[in-house]
Amino acid sequence: MHLTFSVVCDAATERPDGRLDIAGIFDRLSAPGFPAMQEQMTAVFVIEWQPDETGRQPLRADLVDEDGRKVLTIEGHTDVVAPAPGGSRARTRLIMPLERVVFPQAGRYHFVLVAGSDAHAAAAIHVMHHPDADGDPPPAARV
């Protein structure tokens, strides 16, 4: 398994032609206090599979803090179909809308994607304290 792409954004959809439309990519959030809650966000992962990785593959995405403590876990599976001879490798696109994600404290959080028997560090989010909830913080989304 190879993680080819990961991002956190406001929303994402897969178009009929196979392309991804991704809106509002971010890697920072500001919060007036902690714990802080992000009402909505979407995690996107694109995985490319090795030719011998076919069949049902378990998937898990853990959002962890700087100390490796899990904040959120999403589990499921995907069915990987072997590509035709000479074709490109099989891919899985995960678009995971998340609601009411709680960040216990300021700091760096990142996803760890576990697919098959492999684990990969993925998209990161820096959550910062910004006491002026009504102000306009530096380039960051609001929690």
C-alpha positions as CSV (number, residue, x, y, z in Angstrom):
1,M,0.0,0.0,0.0
2,H,1.2,3.5,-0.8
3,L,-0.6,6.6,0.4
4,T,-0.4,9.0,-2.6
5,F,-2.5,11.9,-1.2
6,S,-4.1,13.1,2.0
7,V,-5.7,16.3,3.0
8,V,-8.1,17.9,5.4
9,C,-10.7,20.2,3.9
10,D,-14.2,21.6,4.2
11,A,-15.7,19.2,1.6
12,A,-14.8,16.8,-1.2
13,T,-16.6,14.9,-3.9
14,E,-15.7,12.5,-6.6
15,R,-16.8,13.5,-10.0
16,P,-18.2,11.1,-12.6
17,D,-15.0,11.4,-14.6
18,G,-13.0,10.1,-11.5
19,R,-11.5,13.5,-10.5
20,L,-11.8,14.8,-7.0
21,D,-13.3,18.2,-6.3
22,I,-11.8,19.5,-3.0
23,A,-12.9,22.7,-1.4
24,G,-11.4,24.6,1.5
25,I,-8.1,22.8,2.2
26,F,-6.7,23.7,5.6
27,D,-3.9,22.7,7.9
28,R,-4.6,25.2,10.8
29,L,-7.5,25.9,13.0
30,S,-7.9,28.6,15.7
31,A,-9.9,28.2,18.8
32,P,-10.9,30.6,21.6
33,G,-10.4,27.9,24.2
34,F,-10.1,24.2,24.8
35,P,-11.4,21.7,24.5
36,A,-12.5,23.0,21.0
37,M,-14.9,21.5,18.5
38,Q,-14.8,21.6,14.7
39,E,-18.4,21.3,13.6
40,Q,-17.5,19.8,10.2
41,M,-14.4,18.8,8.2
42,T,-13.5,16.2,5.7
43,A,-10.5,13.9,5.5
44,V,-9.4,12.7,2.1
45,F,-7.0,9.8,1.5
46,V,-5.9,8.2,-1.8
47,I,-4.3,4.8,-1.6
48,E,-2.5,2.9,-4.4
49,W,-2.3,-0.8,-3.9
50,Q,0.5,-3.3,-4.8
51,P,-0.4,-6.0,-7.3
52,D,-0.5,-8.7,-4.6
53,E,-2.8,-6.6,-2.4
54,T,-6.2,-7.7,-3.6
55,G,-9.5,-8.6,-1.9
56,R,-10.9,-7.1,1.2
57,Q,-8.5,-4.8,2.9
58,P,-9.2,-3.4,6.4
59,L,-8.8,0.4,6.8
60,R,-8.5,2.6,9.9
61,A,-7.8,6.3,10.2
62,D,-6.7,7.5,13.7
63,L,-6.5,11.2,14.5
64,V,-3.8,11.5,17.1
65,D,-2.2,14.3,19.1
66,E,1.5,15.1,19.4
67,D,1.9,12.4,22.1
68,G,0.2,9.7,19.9
69,R,-3.1,9.7,21.9
70,K,-6.1,8.9,19.7
71,V,-8.7,11.6,19.4
72,L,-10.8,9.9,16.8
73,T,-10.9,6.5,15.0
74,I,-12.7,5.6,11.8
75,E,-12.7,2.0,10.7
76,G,-13.9,0.1,7.7
77,H,-12.7,-1.8,4.7
78,T,-12.3,-1.6,1.0
79,D,-12.4,-4.3,-1.7
80,V,-9.4,-4.1,-4.0
81,V,-9.8,-5.6,-7.4
82,A,-6.7,-6.7,-9.4
83,P,-6.0,-4.4,-12.3
84,A,-6.1,-5.8,-15.9
85,P,-2.7,-6.9,-17.2
86,G,-0.8,-3.7,-18.2
87,G,-3.3,-1.5,-16.4
88,S,-2.5,1.0,-13.6
89,R,-2.5,-0.1,-10.0
90,A,-5.7,-0.4,-8.0
91,R,-6.6,2.8,-6.1
92,T,-8.9,3.5,-3.2
93,R,-10.2,7.0,-2.6
94,L,-11.5,7.7,0.9
95,I,-13.7,10.8,1.4
96,M,-14.7,10.9,5.1
97,P,-16.9,13.7,6.3
98,L,-16.5,14.2,10.0
99,E,-18.7,16.0,12.4
100,R,-18.1,17.5,15.8
101,V,-14.4,16.7,16.1
102,V,-13.1,17.6,19.5
103,F,-9.5,18.8,20.0
104,P,-8.7,18.6,23.7
105,Q,-5.8,21.1,23.6
106,A,-3.8,23.3,21.3
107,G,-1.1,21.5,19.3
108,R,-0.3,19.4,16.2
109,Y,-2.7,16.6,15.3
110,H,-2.3,14.2,12.4
111,F,-4.0,11.2,10.9
112,V,-2.4,7.8,10.9
113,L,-3.8,5.7,8.1
114,V,-3.7,2.0,8.6
115,A,-4.5,0.0,5.5
116,G,-3.8,-3.7,5.1
117,S,-0.7,-4.2,7.2
118,D,0.8,-0.8,6.6
119,A,0.5,2.4,8.7
120,H,1.3,5.9,7.2
121,A,1.4,9.3,8.7
122,A,-1.1,11.5,6.8
123,A,-2.6,15.0,6.8
124,A,-1.8,17.2,9.8
125,I,-3.7,20.0,11.5
126,H,-2.2,22.6,13.8
127,V,-4.8,23.7,16.3
128,M,-3.9,27.1,17.9
129,H,-5.3,29.1,20.8
130,H,-6.7,32.4,19.6
131,P,-8.6,34.2,22.4
132,D,-10.3,36.7,20.1
133,A,-13.2,34.5,18.8
134,D,-14.8,37.5,17.0
135,G,-11.5,38.7,15.5
136,D,-9.9,37.7,12.3
137,P,-7.0,35.4,13.2
138,P,-4.1,34.8,10.8
139,P,-4.7,32.4,7.9
140,A,-6.6,29.7,9.7
141,A,-10.0,28.2,9.8
142,R,-12.2,28.7,12.8
143,V,-13.1,26.0,15.3
